[in-house]
């Protein structure tokens, strides 16, 4: 600020903030891609789950 030196911790915090924003943005686009791919194939998530459904395990034995 106006010629005064700042602590290196400020730069570190700003850097970590940028890293977190980048990770969140990548996660957003991965989720968006997954959702759009499901919409383009015409199957919903529940239809996909029903096709790969595993029978329940009998735990009474």
C-alpha positions in Angstrom: 0.0 0.0 0.0 1.6 3.2 -1.2 5.2 2.1 -0.9 4.9 0.0 2.2 6.1 -3.6 2.2 3.5 -6.3 2.8 4.0 -9.6 4.6 4.7 -12.7 2.4 1.8 -14.3 4.2 -0.6 -12.0 2.2 0.8 -13.4 -1.0 0.6 -16.9 0.2 -3.1 -16.5 1.2 -3.9 -14.9 -2.1 -2.1 -17.8 -3.9 -4.1 -20.4 -2.0 -7.3 -18.6 -2.8 -6.5 -18.7 -6.5 -5.7 -22.4 -6.3 -9.0 -23.1 -4.5 -10.9 -21.1 -7.2 -9.1 -23.1 -9.9 -10.0 -26.4 -8.3 -13.6 -25.3 -7.9 -13.8 -24.2 -11.5 -12.5 -27.5 -12.7 -14.9 -29.4 -10.5 -17.8 -27.3 -11.9 -16.9 -28.1 -15.5 -16.5 -31.8 -14.7 -19.9 -31.9 -13.1 -21.4 -29.9 -16.0 -19.8 -32.3 -18.6 -21.2 -35.3 -16.7 -24.7 -33.8 -16.6 -24.7 -32.8 -20.2 -23.5 -36.2 -21.3 -26.4 -37.8 -19.5 -28.8 -35.4 -21.1 -27.4 -36.1 -24.6 -27.7 -39.9 -24.3 -31.3 -39.6 -23.2 -30.9 -41.7 -20.1 -31.4 -40.3 -16.6 -29.4 -41.2 -13.6 -32.1 -43.5 -12.2 -32.3 -45.4 -15.4 -28.6 -45.9 -15.4 -28.7 -47.0 -11.8 -31.5 -49.5 -12.5 -29.5 -51.1 -15.3 -26.5 -51.7 -13.0 -28.4 -52.5 -9.9 -26.9 -55.1 -7.6 -29.2 -57.5 -5.9 -29.5 -56.9 -2.1 -27.5 -59.1 0.2 -29.4 -61.5 2.6 -27.8 -60.8 6.0 -30.1 -63.0 8.0 -28.1 -66.2 7.4 
